Amino acid sequence: MSKVSIRQLREAIERLPSGPARPIAGNEYRARREQWLAWLRDYHTPGYYGRQTGTPRDARYAYNHLIGVEMLLWLAEASGISASQLAKARAAARVAPSPQAKSAAVRKIIPWKTIETALWQGDRPHLRAPAPSAYLLTWNPKKFDWTDLTSLVRKIHAGRPGELRWSCGNTKRIKAGDRIFLLRQGLEPRGIMASGTALGAPEADASWADRRRQALYVPFQVDALLDPEVDGVLPLSQLQDGPLGEVNWRTQVSGISIPDDAAAELEKRWRAFLAGRGQRQPTLPEEVASPASYYEGAVKEVTVNAYERDAKAREAAIAHHGFDCKVCGFDFESAYGKHGEGYIHVHHQVPLSTINKRYKVDPVKDLVPVCPNCHAMLHKGSQTLTVAQLRAIMKKAGRRGG
């Protein structure tokens, strides 16, 4: 598993049971979950103790440096750590001589890897897998003449698929499913002009600036692209406040990481900016619709596992299969009338995580309509079930399958 960010840990803790509300000696919190969330919310600020904020810290670092034995024990218990491990950790903490030693004693019995596994790799459907990271690529028109920009913009605006292979500096951490934002630099207007999703890890090739040298390039599927001279850009002036203020928008280096809180805010402002100009927006709900080809690319983790897929492929699948859930037979329009008309999830029967390459989707064969409950059950656990397997489980449990 890749590094878990502070935001991802906070999101996981938000989904844990709060436990009884009662005053906690020495502070204003009434539940350990509330205490954890408040602590993580301000983790990248100096805080009460004047933390250093220059280097972004991940969840593992935060867990390993927390001095708070009851917070550690609460997280372990709420995450589902066994009673025997918890008892050992409590016993070790009791005989430790100081707060620092007590916390270290708990971590020795329950290390971060155990917490990480319990939160994201165990059989816990109410928790979400770590979300993708986000990265900032740059384009300076004074240094690189993007000759096919106009034709690619027209292609994206028409809803057709578009891909770019862009220099990402020395960054090797980008993985399939990570969010990519493209920043125009060098000339006005300066700002965000494109977004997309990485299709794989960076690969070395001859540098665009000097063919005698090597450079890293990341391939990504473009979901929004503006022509700065015609459409404008999301300007730097709108990227200076709140968590966006943490990002170096004047960077000349491609491939810098965007902190999670800043990435979430950027996504929101970017979508609003596109909507204000009548532009096609990136689609990032639970069922992700990618551009208009039947090619599928990057894996994206959401509330249940889902994959970026083409809207037309989805439509073709529903046109063939209909709107009934192919596991349980549920039909939203029958249950909710006009309000439920046309609503259904589409399940990808060949998970891209088992394919490890891009391929052309057969909408009839590879995609099947399922209700949200059955979709969650198909993805529950480490192995995705087939529709037939889930039907068999329902039959064994005495429920009717479709």
Residue pairs with C-beta under 8 A, 6 or more apart in sequence:
1 116
1 120
1 121
1 130
2 130
2 133
2 173
2 175
3 58
3 59
3 60
4 58
4 59
4 60
4 116
4 120
4 130
5 58
5 59
5 130
5 133
5 260
6 40
6 43
6 44
6 57
6 58
6 59
6 62
6 260
7 131
7 260
7 261
7 264
8 59
8 130
8 131
8 260
9 40
9 59
9 62
9 63
9 119
10 36
10 37
10 40
10 41
11 128
11 131
12 119
12 120
12 127
12 128
13 33
13 36
13 37
13 40
13 75
13 78
14 33
14 37
15 126
15 127
15 128
16 33
16 75
16 78
16 79
16 127
17 33
17 78
18 31
18 33
18 34
19 31
19 32
19 33
19 74
19 78
20 31
21 30
21 31
22 30
22 31
23 30
24 30
24 31
24 32
24 35
24 70
27 35
29 35
29 38
32 70
32 71
32 74
32 75
32 78
33 74
33 78
35 71
36 71
36 74
36 75
39 66
39 71
40 62
43 51
43 57
43 62
44 53
44 56
44 57
44 246
44 259
44 261
45 51
45 53
46 53
56 257
56 259
59 112
59 116
60 112
60 116
63 72
63 75
63 107
63 112
63 115
64 107
64 112
66 72
66 103
67 99
67 100
67 103
68 99
68 103
69 93
69 99
69 102
69 103
69 105
69 106
72 89
72 103
72 106
72 107
72 110
73 86
73 89
73 90
73 93
73 106
75 115
76 85
76 86
76 89
76 106
76 110
76 114
76 115
76 118
77 86
79 115
79 118
79 119
80 118
80 122
80 124
81 110
81 114
81 115
81 118
85 109
85 110
85 114
86 110
88 109
89 105
89 106
89 109
89 110
92 105
92 106
92 108
92 109
93 102
93 103
93 105
93 106
94 102
95 105
96 102
96 104
96 105
118 124
119 127
120 127
120 129
120 130
121 382
123 380
123 381
123 382
125 304
125 376
125 380
128 301
128 302
128 303
129 301
129 305
130 301
131 260
131 301
132 175
132 177
132 178
132 179
132 197
132 300
132 301
133 173
133 174
133 175
133 178
133 179
133 257
133 258
133 260
133 263
134 178
134 179
134 180
134 181
134 257
134 258
134 260
134 263
134 266
134 267
135 168
135 171
135 174
135 178
135 179
135 180
135 181
135 198
135 218
135 255
135 256
135 257
135 258
136 181
136 183
136 247
136 251
136 254
136 255
136 256
136 257
136 258
137 166
137 167
137 168
137 180
137 181
137 182
137 183
137 218
137 254
137 255
138 182
138 183
138 184
138 185
138 251
138 252
138 253
138 254
139 146
139 182
139 183
139 184
139 185
139 193
140 184
140 185
140 186
140 187
140 252
141 184
141 186
141 187
142 186
142 187
143 186
143 209
144 208
144 209
149 227
150 227
152 162
152 164
152 222
152 225
153 225
153 226
153 227
153 230
153 231
155 161
155 162
156 162
156 222
156 223
156 224
156 225
156 280
156 291
157 225
157 279
157 280
158 292
159 280
159 291
159 292
159 311
160 291
160 292
160 293
161 221
161 290
161 291
161 292
161 293
161 295
161 310
162 221
162 222
162 225
162 291
163 199
163 219
163 220
163 221
163 222
164 182
164 194
164 196
164 219
164 220
164 222
165 217
165 218
165 219
165 220
166 180
166 182
166 217
166 218
166 220
166 254
167 207
167 208
167 215
167 216
167 217
167 254
167 255
168 174
168 202
168 216
168 217
168 218
168 254
168 255
169 216
169 253
169 254
169 255
169 256
170 216
170 255
171 202
171 216
171 218
171 254
171 255
171 256
171 257
172 201
172 202
172 216
173 257
174 180
174 198
174 201
174 202
174 218
174 255
175 198
175 200
175 201
176 198
176 199
176 200
176 201
176 297
176 298
176 299
177 197
177 198
177 298
177 299
177 300
177 301
178 197
178 198
178 298
179 195
179 196
179 197
179 198
179 263
179 267
180 195
180 196
180 197
180 198
180 218
180 220
181 192
181 194
181 195
181 258
181 266
181 270
182 192
182 193
182 194
182 195
182 196
182 225
183 190
183 191
183 192
183 193
183 249
183 251
184 190
184 191
184 192
184 193
184 228
184 233
185 250
185 251
185 252
189 228
189 232
189 233
189 235
190 233
190 235
190 236
191 228
191 232
191 233
191 234
191 235
191 236
191 238
191 239
192 233
192 234
192 239
192 266
192 270
192 273
193 225
193 226
193 228
193 233
193 234
194 222
194 224
194 225
194 226
195 222
195 223
195 224
195 270
195 282
196 220
196 221
196 222
196 223
196 224
197 220
197 221
197 223
197 290
197 297
197 298
197 300
197 308
198 218
198 219
198 220
198 298
199 219
199 220
199 221
199 297
199 298
199 358
200 218
200 219
200 298
201 218
202 216
202 217
202 218
202 255
203 216
203 217
203 218
203 219
204 214
204 215
204 216
204 217
205 214
205 215
205 217
206 212
206 213
206 214
206 215
207 213
207 214
207 215
208 215
209 215
216 255
218 255
221 290
221 291
221 297
221 298
221 308
222 291
223 282
223 283
223 290
223 291
224 270
224 274
224 279
224 280
224 281
224 282
226 232
226 233
226 277
226 279
231 277
231 279
232 277
234 269
234 270
234 273
236 249
236 250
238 269
238 273
239 247
239 249
239 266
239 269
240 249
242 265
243 259
243 261
243 262
243 264
243 265
244 262
244 265
244 266
244 269
246 259
246 261
246 262
247 256
247 258
247 259
247 262
247 266
248 256
258 266
267 282
267 284
270 282
271 281
271 282
274 280
274 281
274 282
275 281
283 289
283 290
283 311
286 302
286 303
286 304
286 306
286 345
286 372
287 306
287 314
287 345
287 346
288 300
288 302
288 306
288 307
288 308
288 309
289 308
289 309
289 310
289 311
289 314
290 296
290 297
290 308
290 309
290 310
290 311
291 310
291 311
292 310
292 311
292 312
293 310
293 312
294 310
294 312
294 313
294 316
294 360
294 361
294 362
294 363
295 310
295 358
295 359
295 360
295 361
296 307
296 308
296 309
296 310
296 313
296 348
296 352
296 358
296 359
296 361
297 308
297 352
297 358
298 308
298 352
299 305
299 307
299 308
299 352
299 353
300 306
300 307
300 308
303 376
304 375
304 376
304 378
304 379
304 380
305 351
305 353
305 379
305 384
306 348
307 348
307 351
307 352
309 346
309 348
309 361
309 367
310 361
313 361
313 363
313 367
314 346
314 363
314 367
316 363
316 364
316 367
317 346
317 363
317 364
317 366
317 367
317 368
317 369
318 344
318 346
318 369
320 363
320 364
321 364
321 368
321 369
322 369
323 331
323 332
323 333
323 342
323 343
323 344
323 369
324 330
324 331
324 344
324 369
324 402
325 331
325 344
325 369
325 370
325 371
325 374
325 402
326 368
326 369
326 370
326 387
326 402
327 370
327 371
327 374
327 377
327 378
327 387
327 390
327 391
327 394
327 401
327 402
328 371
328 373
328 374
328 394
328 399
328 400
328 401
328 402
329 400
329 401
329 402
330 371
330 373
330 374
330 402
331 340
332 340
332 341
332 342
332 343
332 344
332 371
333 340
333 341
333 342
333 343
334 340
344 369
344 370
344 371
345 369
345 370
345 371
345 372
345 375
346 367
346 368
346 369
346 370
347 367
347 368
347 369
347 370
347 375
347 378
347 387
348 361
348 366
348 367
349 365
349 366
349 367
349 368
349 386
349 387
350 366
351 384
361 367
368 387
370 378
370 387
374 390
377 385
377 390
377 393
378 384
378 385
378 386
378 387
378 390
379 385
385 393
390 401
391 401
391 402
394 400
394 401
395 401
